[in-house]
C-alpha cells in the first residue's frame, strides 16, 4: 500500500518508521517504551491507499495521547519541527526553480531586487537563499532589543508597522549587525595601512602601493557595510603619493618617460594606468557582497570648497595638499573616466562634484565651466551645490552637516587626526523608511470618520473639499506623521544599541580603526510615497503653492521631531530614499490593500515630481528640487533630470546658474547611452542602430537611481518604469 508524502510523492507504507518515531518520543522524555506500547499505537492506525503522511501523524498523536501525554507532546514537537524544515526546504526549492527561469538577477530576487547584480549565477542565487533567514534573525533581534529598552507593546508595534507596510527596514536581508553605508576618512590608512582591519599590508609608501592597497581597503570596508563606501579624499591622497614619487613639480614633467621597461611610458600614462588599475578592480563583482560590485563613491571639489573643508589639513609627514596639482588630477580623472566609459560599461565610482555658490552663480568660474564641459562631453556625475562649505554629499544623495561631524569628533574622538577628516567621515548606520502615502491616507480616513464625512479610500479627494478643511486635516496628518516618526526614533535607537554591542565585541573593526566614529553616522528616516499622497489629497504634482505647503508640512514635521530626538550619541536625518526596490513594493502593497495609488505609474517616485510626467520641463524639475522643497531634507535628495540628448556647454552652464538661484543642491543629468550587444561599441547618445556595426541588438545605460547600469539589469518593474520615463 502506498502513502502520499508532503511533496505529493508516493512511497510504500512502512510501519517500522512509525515504531522508530514512537520509541524516539519516549526516549526524548526519559521513559521506557516496550513492545506493548508500539503494538497498541500500530493497531490504532487505519491505513488506506494514498493516505497522506499528515493523516497518519494525526492518528499516531491521538494514540499516544491515550498512552502517555508527555511522549505525545514530544512526538508532536519533533514532527512539527521536521514539517517546518520540510516546508522551508520546499520553499527554497521552489525559489531555485523560479530563479533559474528569471530573466535576470534583479527580477529573480524575492526580497530586495538590485540592478547592481548584472549576471545571475550560483553565487547570486546562494546569496538570495540566505536572505529569508537573515530577515527573521534581524527582526527577532531588534524586537527583543526594543522590548528590553522600552516595553513589549513598543516591540509589538514595530512588527505591526513592518507587517502593515507603514514602515520598511532597509537591508534586513544583510547579516545581523551590519551598518548601512559610510563615507570614510582615509587618514588611518596613511598611518597603519590595512593592519587594523586584519590585513598584513602596512602603510603605503609610494604611488604603486597606495593604489594596490586602496583597492583592498575599499573591498575590506565594503564587506562590513550593506551599502555604499565613499572616499572623498581619494584623489587628494593619490596626488600626495604622485608628488612623493615624482616631485611637487610633476605637472611640468608629464611627458617625461618614467617607466624604464620596454613600454617606456610617460608620467601621464603611468598615472592613467593607475586610474585603470583602481577603477577596473572596483567594477569587479565581489563574492562576499552577493556578486555585487562595490558601491564606491568619490568626490571632487572646486577651490573655495576644498579650502573650506581641507584648509587646515596636513598629511602625517606635516606636508599640506597642493591645490594646483590636485585640481589637475581631479580634471584628469574625470576626463579619463568619461573616455573609459566609451570603451567599457563602468558603473563605479559614483562621482559628486562639490561646488560653492553665492546664491546667484558658482563662485569658482573655472570649475563652473569645467563642470558644464564634462556634462556636454557626455559624462554622467552628480553636482552638489552649497552656499557654504558646511556640508558634503556622498553615496548617491547622503548629506551630512560638517558641524555635526565636528561636534562628534570633538565629543567622541579617540583618534586625533588632522583637521578636515571630521568633515568627510559620515554615513548612515540604519535606514527606516516611512510609507507616507499609507500613513497620510490612513490619517485622512480616520479624520473623515471622526467628522462623519464620506471618503472613498481608493479615489483621490476633491481639492475643493480639502480646501474647506485644510487646517484641521493637516493638523491631523501632521500628528500621524509625528507619531510614527517618534516610534521610528525608538526603533532606530534600539538598532543603534545592537550595533554598539557588535562594536564592543570588536566585530566592527572599521570603527575601531578610526575610519569613522560610530557617533558620526546618522540614523536615517527615509520617506517614500509623497507624490501619490499629495495626488490623493487632490493636488497637482508641479511647482505650486498648495503642493509646496504640503511638502514642507510633512518634511518639517519629521525634521523637528528628529532634532528633538538628537543626543550626543544619536543623530537623526531625513532622506528621500532611492527606493530602487521599495518604491515597487510600497506601491504594490498599497494598491492591494485598497489605498489610492496613481494609475499613471507602477511605483512611487523618489523625487518631488513623477518621472513619467512629460508636462514638466528641465527648469520646473530643478525648481521642484530647489530650496523651497528640500530645505528639511537634511539627509539628502537627488534630482534626476532625464534628457533625450546632451546639451551644449553654454546650456549646462546656464542650468548651473539656475540651480544656484533656486537652491537645487544635488542633481544630475541622465541621457541614455547606447551599448551594442553585437560588437560592444558604446555611444554617449541614444541610438536605434549601432554606428559601428549597424546592429539593432542594443542595450542602454542609464541611472536606475543613484548608479549607472544596463537597463537589461533592471528588475522587470524597473524596466517598465525606465521605458515610461519622460526624457526632456
C-alpha positions in Angstrom: 0.0 0.0 0.0 1.3 3.5 -0.9 1.1 6.6 1.2 1.3 10.2 -0.1 4.2 12.4 1.3 4.1 16.1 1.8 5.8 16.7 -1.5 3.0 14.7 -3.2 5.3 11.8 -4.0 4.2 8.2 -3.1 6.1 5.6 -1.1 5.3 2.2 0.4 3.7 2.2 3.8 6.3 1.2 6.4 5.3 0.6 10.0 8.9 0.4 11.0 9.1 4.2 10.6 6.2 4.6 13.0 7.8 2.4 15.5 11.1 4.4 15.3 9.1 7.6 15.8 7.2 6.3 18.8 10.3 5.0 20.6 12.2 8.3 19.9 9.3 10.2 21.6 9.5 8.1 24.7 13.3 8.4 24.8 13.1 12.2 24.5 11.1 12.4 27.8 13.3 9.7 29.5 10.7 7.0 29.7 10.9 3.3 28.6 8.9 2.2 25.5 8.1 -1.6 25.4 6.7 -3.6 22.5 3.2 -3.4 24.0 3.1 0.4 23.5 4.3 0.1 20.0 1.8 -2.6 19.1 -1.0 -0.5 20.6 -0.1 2.5 18.5 0.2 0.5 15.3 -3.2 -1.2 15.9 -4.8 2.3 16.2 -3.6 3.3 12.7 -6.1 3.0 9.9 -4.3 3.0 6.6 -5.8 3.2 3.1 -4.5 3.7 -0.4 -2.9 7.2 -1.0 -3.4 8.2 2.7 -1.3 11.2 3.5 1.6 11.1 5.9 -0.1 14.1 7.7 -3.2 12.0 8.4 -1.1 9.1 9.7 0.7 11.5 12.0 -2.6 12.7 13.4 -3.6 9.1 14.2 -0.3 8.5 15.9 -0.7 11.6 18.1 -4.2 10.6 19.2 -3.0 7.1 20.1 0.0 8.4 22.1 -2.3 10.8 24.0 -4.1 7.7 25.3 -0.8 6.1 26.3 1.5 8.9 27.6 0.8 12.7 27.1 4.4 13.6 27.7 5.6 11.3 24.9 2.8 12.5 22.7 3.8 16.2 23.1 7.5 15.2 22.4 6.3 13.4 19.2 4.3 16.4 18.1 7.1 18.9 18.8 9.6 16.8 16.9 7.5 16.3 13.8 6.3 19.9 13.8 9.9 20.9 13.6 10.5 18.4 10.8 7.5 19.6 8.9 8.6 23.2 9.3 12.0 22.3 8.0 10.5 20.5 5.1 8.3 23.5 4.2 11.3 25.7 4.3 13.3 23.4 2.1 10.4 23.2 -0.3 10.1 27.0 -0.5 13.8 27.2 -1.2 13.5 24.6 -3.9 10.6 26.5 -5.5 12.7 29.7 -5.3 15.6 28.0 -7.1 13.2 26.9 -9.9 11.8 30.4 -10.2 15.3 31.9 -10.1 16.6 29.7 -12.9 13.7 30.9 -15.0 14.0 34.6 -14.2 15.2 37.0 -16.9 17.9 38.5 -14.7 19.2 38.6 -11.1 17.1 41.6 -10.1 13.9 40.0 -11.4 14.7 36.7 -9.7 15.3 38.4 -6.3 12.4 37.9 -3.9 13.3 40.4 -1.3 15.5 43.3 -2.5 16.0 43.4 -6.2 19.2 45.2 -7.1 20.3 46.1 -10.6 23.9 46.2 -9.4 24.0 42.4 -9.8 24.4 42.2 -13.6 24.6 38.5 -14.1 22.8 35.8 -12.2 24.9 32.8 -11.2 25.3 30.3 -8.4 26.8 33.0 -6.2 23.9 35.4 -6.6 21.4 32.5 -6.1 23.2 31.4 -2.9 23.1 35.0 -1.6 19.3 35.1 -2.2 18.8 31.8 -0.3 20.1 33.2 2.9 18.0 36.4 2.9 14.8 35.0 4.4 16.7 33.6 7.4 18.6 36.9 7.8 15.3 38.8 7.8 13.9 36.6 10.5 17.0 36.9 12.6 17.3 40.7 12.2 13.6 41.2 13.0 13.8 39.0 16.1 17.0 40.7 17.4 15.5 44.2 17.0 12.2 43.1 18.5 13.9 41.8 21.7 16.1 44.9 22.0 13.1 47.2 21.6 11.3 45.2 24.3 14.3 45.5 26.6 14.8 49.2 26.1 11.2 50.2 26.1 8.4 47.6 26.5 6.7 44.7 24.9 4.0 47.0 23.5 6.5 49.1 21.6 8.2 45.9 20.3 4.9 44.6 19.0 4.2 47.9 17.4 7.5 47.7 15.5 6.5 44.3 14.0 3.0 45.7 13.3 4.4 48.8 11.5 6.5 46.5 9.3 3.9 43.9 8.5 1.2 46.6 7.8 3.7 48.4 5.5 3.7 51.7 7.3 7.5 51.2 7.7 10.3 49.5 5.9 13.6 48.5 7.4 16.3 48.6 4.8 18.8 45.8 4.5 17.1 43.3 6.8 18.5 40.7 4.3 22.0 41.6 5.4 23.9 39.7 8.1 22.6 40.8 11.5 24.6 43.7 12.9 25.6 45.2 9.6 25.6 49.0 9.3 24.2 50.6 6.1 26.7 53.0 4.3 29.8 55.0 5.1 32.0 57.8 3.9 35.4 57.3 5.4 38.4 59.3 6.2 41.5 57.6 4.8 43.8 59.1 7.4 44.2 55.8 9.4 45.1 54.2 6.1 48.1 56.6 5.8 49.2 55.7 9.3 48.6 52.0 9.5 47.7 50.6 6.1 45.3 47.7 6.5 46.7 46.2 9.6 43.9 47.4 11.8 41.3 45.7 9.5 43.1 42.4 9.9 45.3 42.7 6.8 49.1 42.4 6.6 49.7 45.5 4.4 51.4 48.3 6.3 51.0 51.9 5.4 51.5 52.8 1.7 54.9 54.3 0.8 54.6 55.2 -2.9 52.0 55.5 -5.6 52.0 51.8 -6.6 51.5 50.5 -3.1 48.9 53.2 -2.4 46.7 52.2 -5.4 47.0 48.5 -4.7 46.3 48.8 -1.0 43.5 51.3 -1.7 41.6 48.6 -3.7 41.9 46.2 -0.8 40.9 48.9 1.6 37.6 49.6 -0.1 36.8 45.9 -0.6 37.5 45.3 3.1 35.4 48.2 4.3 32.6 47.3 1.9 32.4 43.8 3.4 31.4 45.4 6.8 28.6 47.5 5.3 25.4 46.8 3.5 25.5 49.9 1.3 28.0 52.3 -0.3 31.6 53.2 0.6 32.5 56.8 -0.2 36.2 58.0 -0.3 36.0 61.8 -0.7 39.8 62.1 -0.1 40.9 59.5 -2.7 42.3 61.9 -5.3 43.8 64.2 -2.7 45.8 61.2 -1.3 46.7 60.0 -4.8 48.1 63.4 -5.6 50.1 63.2 -2.4 51.8 60.0 -3.5 52.4 61.2 -7.0 54.2 64.2 -5.6 56.2 61.9 -3.2 57.3 59.8 -6.2 57.8 62.5 -8.8 58.1 65.8 -7.0 55.8 68.7 -6.4 56.5 69.9 -9.9 55.3 66.8 -11.7 52.9 68.8 -13.9 55.9 70.1 -15.7 57.2 66.5 -16.3 54.0 64.8 -17.6 55.7 64.0 -21.0 58.8 62.6 -19.4 59.4 58.9 -19.7 59.4 57.5 -16.2 58.7 53.8 -17.0 62.0 52.2 -17.7 60.5 48.9 -19.0 60.3 48.3 -22.7 56.9 50.1 -22.8 58.7 53.4 -22.0 55.6 55.1 -20.6 55.4 58.8 -19.8 54.4 60.0 -16.3 50.9 61.0 -17.6 50.5 57.5 -19.0 51.6 55.9 -15.7 49.0 58.0 -13.8 46.3 56.8 -16.3 47.4 53.2 -15.8 46.9 53.6 -12.0 43.4 55.1 -12.7 42.7 52.0 -14.7 44.0 49.6 -12.1 41.8 51.1 -9.4 38.6 51.7 -11.4 38.6 48.3 -13.2 39.3 46.5 -10.0 36.4 48.3 -8.3 34.0 47.2 -11.0 34.7 43.6 -10.4 31.8 41.8 -8.7 32.6 40.7 -5.1 31.6 37.3 -3.8 31.1 38.5 -0.3 28.5 41.0 -1.4 26.4 38.5 -3.4 28.3 39.2 -6.6 27.5 42.9 -6.5 30.1 45.4 -7.5 31.3 47.5 -4.6 29.2 50.7 -4.3 32.2 53.1 -4.5 31.8 56.9 -4.4 34.4 59.6 -5.0 34.2 63.4 -4.5 35.6 66.4 -6.4 35.9 69.9 -5.0 36.2 73.4 -6.5 38.9 75.5 -5.0 36.8 77.5 -2.4 35.0 74.4 -1.3 38.3 72.5 -0.9 39.9 75.3 1.1 36.8 75.4 3.3 36.9 71.7 4.1 40.7 71.0 4.0 42.3 74.4 4.6 43.9 73.2 7.8 44.6 69.7 6.8 48.1 68.2 6.9 49.4 64.7 6.0 51.2 62.6 8.6 54.5 63.9 7.5 53.4 67.5 8.1 53.1 68.5 4.4 49.9 70.0 3.0 47.8 69.4 -0.1 48.7 71.3 -3.2 45.7 72.7 -5.0 47.4 73.2 -8.3 48.3 69.5 -8.7 45.1 68.2 -7.1 42.9 70.3 -9.4 44.8 69.0 -12.4 44.4 65.4 -11.1 40.6 65.8 -10.5 40.1 67.1 -14.0 42.4 64.5 -15.5 40.5 61.7 -13.7 37.1 62.9 -14.8 38.2 63.2 -18.5 39.9 59.8 -18.4 36.9 58.2 -16.7 34.5 59.7 -19.2 36.6 58.4 -22.1 37.0 55.0 -20.4 33.2 54.7 -20.3 33.2 54.8 -24.1 35.2 51.6 -24.0 33.7 49.7 -21.0 30.5 49.6 -19.0 31.8 51.1 -15.8 29.2 51.7 -13.0 31.5 52.9 -10.3 32.7 55.2 -8.9 29.6 57.4 -8.4 31.1 60.9 -8.7 30.0 64.0 -6.9 31.3 67.5 -7.8 31.0 69.8 -4.7 30.9 73.5 -5.7 30.3 76.7 -3.8 27.6 79.2 -4.8 26.8 82.8 -3.9 23.1 82.3 -4.4 23.3 83.5 -8.0 26.1 81.6 -9.6 29.1 79.3 -8.8 31.9 81.1 -7.1 34.7 79.2 -8.9 34.1 80.1 -12.5 36.9 77.8 -13.7 35.1 74.8 -12.2 31.7 76.0 -13.3 33.0 75.9 -16.9 34.7 72.6 -16.4 31.5 71.0 -14.9 29.4 72.2 -17.8 32.1 71.0 -20.2 32.1 67.5 -18.7 28.3 67.2 -19.0 28.5 68.4 -22.6 31.0 65.7 -23.4 28.5 63.1 -22.2 29.9 62.4 -18.7 27.4 61.3 -16.0 28.0 62.6 -12.5 26.3 64.4 -9.6 26.7 68.0 -8.7 26.3 69.2 -5.1 25.8 73.0 -4.6 26.1 74.8 -1.3 26.4 78.5 -0.3 28.9 77.5 2.4 31.3 74.6 2.8 29.4 73.4 5.8 28.1 70.2 4.4 29.0 67.5 2.0 27.2 64.9 -0.1 28.1 61.3 -0.9 26.7 57.9 -1.6 24.3 59.0 -4.3 22.5 61.6 -2.2 23.5 61.3 1.5 24.2 64.8 3.0 26.0 65.5 6.2 26.4 68.6 8.3 30.1 69.4 8.9 29.2 70.9 12.2 27.6 67.6 13.2 30.7 65.8 12.2 33.0 68.2 14.0 30.8 68.0 17.2 31.0 64.2 17.1 34.8 64.4 16.5 35.2 66.8 19.5 32.9 64.9 21.8 34.0 61.3 21.0 37.2 61.3 19.0 39.7 58.8 20.2 41.9 59.3 17.1 43.2 62.9 17.0 43.5 63.3 13.2 44.3 66.4 11.2 41.5 69.0 10.6 39.4 68.1 7.6 38.9 64.4 8.4 35.9 65.2 10.6 34.2 66.8 7.6 34.3 63.8 5.3 33.6 60.9 7.6 29.9 60.2 7.9 27.3 57.7 6.8 24.1 56.0 7.9 24.0 53.2 10.4 20.4 52.3 9.5 17.6 53.5 7.2 13.9 53.0 8.1 11.5 54.4 5.6 8.1 55.7 6.3 5.4 54.9 3.7 3.9 58.4 3.6 1.2 57.5 1.2 -0.2 54.9 3.5 0.3 57.0 6.7 -1.3 60.1 5.2 -4.3 58.2 3.7 -4.9 56.3 6.9 -4.8 59.5 8.9 -7.2 61.1 6.4 -9.6 58.2 6.6 -9.6 58.5 10.4 -10.2 62.2 10.2 -13.2 61.8 7.8 -14.7 59.1 10.0 -14.3 61.3 13.1 -16.1 64.1 11.3 -18.8 61.9 9.8 -17.7 62.6 6.2 -17.7 60.2 3.4 -14.4 59.0 1.8 -13.8 56.6 -0.9 -10.4 55.3 0.0 -9.1 54.3 -3.3 -10.1 57.5 -5.1 -8.4 61.0 -4.8 -10.2 63.6 -2.8 -11.7 66.7 -4.5 -9.3 69.5 -3.9 -12.2 71.8 -3.0 -13.2 69.5 -0.2 -9.6 69.6 1.1 -9.6 73.4 0.9 -12.6 73.6 3.2 -11.0 71.5 6.0 -7.3 72.0 5.2 -6.2 73.4 8.6 -7.9 70.7 10.7 -7.0 67.9 8.3 -3.3 69.0 8.0 -3.1 69.1 11.8 -4.4 65.5 12.0 -2.0 64.4 9.2 0.9 66.1 10.9 0.1 64.4 14.2 0.1 61.0 12.4 3.5 61.7 10.8 4.9 62.9 14.1 3.7 59.8 15.9 5.2 57.3 13.5 8.4 59.3 13.4 8.7 59.2 17.1 8.2 55.5 17.0 10.9 55.1 14.4 13.3 57.0 16.7 12.8 54.3 19.3 13.3 51.5 16.8 16.4 53.2 15.5 17.7 53.8 19.0 17.3 50.1 19.6 19.2 49.2 16.4 22.0 51.6 17.5 22.2 49.7 20.7 22.6 46.4 18.8 25.4 48.0 16.7 27.1 49.1 19.9 27.1 45.5 21.1 28.9 44.4 18.0 31.3 47.3 18.3 32.2 46.5 21.9 32.7 42.8 20.9 35.4 44.0 18.4 33.3 42.9 15.4 33.3 46.3 13.6 37.0 47.0 13.0 36.3 49.9 10.6 35.1 51.9 13.6 37.8 50.7 15.9 40.5 51.6 13.4 39.2 55.2 13.2 38.0 55.3 9.5 34.8 56.6 11.0 33.4 57.0 14.5 30.1 55.4 15.2 28.6 58.6 16.5 29.3 60.3 13.2 26.9 58.1 11.4 23.2 59.0 11.2 20.1 57.0 11.9 18.2 57.9 8.8 14.4 58.4 8.4 13.6 57.7 4.8 10.4 58.9 3.1 8.6 57.3 0.2 5.2 57.8 -1.5 5.0 61.5 -1.1 3.8 62.4 -4.6 1.0 59.8 -4.5 -0.1 61.1 -1.1 -0.3 64.6 -2.5 -2.3 63.4 -5.5 -4.7 61.6 -3.2 -5.4 64.9 -1.5 -6.3 66.4 -4.8 -3.1 68.3 -5.6 -1.2 68.7 -8.9 2.3 67.5 -8.8 4.1 70.6 -10.0 5.6 73.8 -8.6 2.6 75.4 -7.0 1.8 76.9 -3.6 -0.5 74.1 -2.4 2.0 71.4 -3.2 4.9 73.3 -1.6 2.9 73.9 1.6 2.0 70.2 1.8 5.6 69.0 1.2 7.0 71.4 3.8 4.3 70.4 6.4 5.3 66.7 6.1 9.1 67.2 6.0 9.3 69.9 8.6 7.3 67.7 11.0 9.8 64.9 10.6 12.8 67.3 10.8 11.6 69.0 14.0 11.0 65.6 15.6 14.5 64.4 14.5 16.1 67.5 16.2 14.2 66.9 19.4 15.4 63.2 19.5 19.1 64.1 18.9 21.5 63.3 21.6 25.3 63.3 22.0 25.4 59.8 20.6 22.4 59.8 18.3 21.9 61.9 15.1 18.7 61.5 13.0 18.3 62.9 9.5 15.7 62.6 6.7 16.4 61.3 3.2 14.3 61.0 0.1 15.3 57.3 -0.3 16.4 56.0 -3.7 13.8 53.2 -3.3 15.1 51.0 -6.2 13.1 48.1 -4.9 11.0 49.6 -2.1 9.1 52.0 -4.4 7.8 49.0 -6.3 6.9 47.1 -3.1 5.1 50.0 -1.4 3.1 50.8 -4.5 2.1 47.1 -4.8 1.2 46.7 -1.2 -0.9 49.9 -1.1 -2.7 49.1 -4.3 -3.5 45.6 -3.0 -4.8 46.9 0.3 -7.2 49.4 -1.2 -5.3 52.7 -0.9 -5.2 55.2 -3.6 -2.2 54.9 -6.0 -1.7 56.9 -9.1 -2.8 54.9 -12.2 -0.1 56.6 -14.3 2.8 54.6 -12.9 3.6 51.3 -11.1 5.8 52.6 -8.3 6.4 55.5 -6.1 8.6 58.4 -7.1 12.0 59.1 -5.4 11.7 62.8 -6.4 9.3 65.7 -5.9 7.9 65.0 -9.3 6.8 61.9 -11.2 9.5 60.8 -13.7 6.9 59.8 -16.3 5.3 63.3 -16.4 6.2 64.8 -19.8 4.5 68.1 -19.0 7.4 69.1 -16.7 10.5 70.7 -18.3 14.0 70.7 -17.0 13.6 74.1 -15.3 10.5 73.1 -13.4 12.1 69.8 -12.2 15.0 71.9 -10.9 12.6 74.2 -9.1 10.9 71.2 -7.6 14.2 70.2 -6.1 15.1 73.7 -5.1 15.4 75.1 -1.6 11.7 75.6 -1.4 11.2 71.9 -1.3 14.4 70.4 0.0 15.0 72.7 3.0 14.0 70.0 5.5 15.7 67.1 3.8 18.9 67.3 5.8 19.7 63.7 4.8 19.6 64.4 1.1 17.7 64.0 -2.1 18.7 63.7 -5.7 17.1 65.4 -8.7 17.5 63.2 -11.8 16.8 65.1 -15.0 16.3 62.7 -17.9 17.2 64.2 -21.2 16.9 62.9 -24.8 20.3 64.3 -25.9 23.2 66.1 -24.5 23.1 69.8 -24.3 25.9 72.2 -25.1 28.4 73.6 -22.6 26.7 77.0 -22.5 23.3 75.4 -21.8 24.7 73.3 -18.9 26.5 76.4 -17.7 23.2 78.3 -17.6 21.5 75.4 -15.7 24.2 75.7 -13.1 23.2 79.3 -12.6 19.5 78.2 -12.4 20.4 75.6 -9.7 22.3 78.2 -7.7 19.4 80.7 -7.8 16.8 78.0 -6.9 18.9 76.2 -4.3 18.8 73.0 -6.2 21.6 71.4 -4.2 22.0 67.9 -5.7 21.3 66.8 -9.2 22.4 65.0 -12.3 21.5 64.7 -16.0 20.7 61.3 -17.5 21.0 60.7 -21.2 20.7 57.0 -22.2 24.0 55.7 -23.6 23.8 53.0 -26.2 25.6 49.7 -25.9 25.8 47.4 -28.8 25.4 43.8 -27.8 26.9 42.6 -31.1 30.2 44.5 -31.2 30.4 46.1 -27.7 30.5 49.7 -29.0 29.4 52.3 -26.5 27.9 55.6 -27.7 27.2 58.5 -25.4 24.0 59.2 -27.3 20.6 57.3 -27.5 20.6 55.5 -30.8 18.5 52.9 -32.7 21.3 51.4 -34.7 24.9 50.8 -33.8 27.1 53.3 -35.7 30.0 50.9 -35.8 28.5 47.6 -37.0 24.9 48.5 -37.9 23.3 46.1 -35.4 19.9 46.8 -33.8 20.7 44.4 -30.9 21.2 47.2 -28.4 21.1 47.9 -24.7 21.1 51.2 -22.9 22.9 52.6 -19.9 21.2 55.0 -17.6 20.8 55.6 -13.9 18.3 53.3 -12.2 18.5 55.6 -9.2 21.9 56.5 -8.0 24.1 54.5 -10.2 24.6 53.9 -13.9 23.6 50.4 -15.2 22.4 48.5 -18.2 18.6 48.7 -18.5 18.6 44.9 -19.1 19.9 44.5 -15.5 16.9 46.3 -14.0 14.1 44.3 -12.5 11.1 43.9 -14.8 9.0 46.6 -13.0 12.0 49.0 -13.1 12.5 48.3 -16.8 8.9 49.3 -17.4 9.4 52.4 -15.3 12.5 53.3 -17.3 10.5 52.9 -20.6 7.8 55.3 -19.3 10.3 58.0 -18.1 9.9 61.4 -19.7 13.1 62.3 -21.4 13.2 66.1 -22.0 
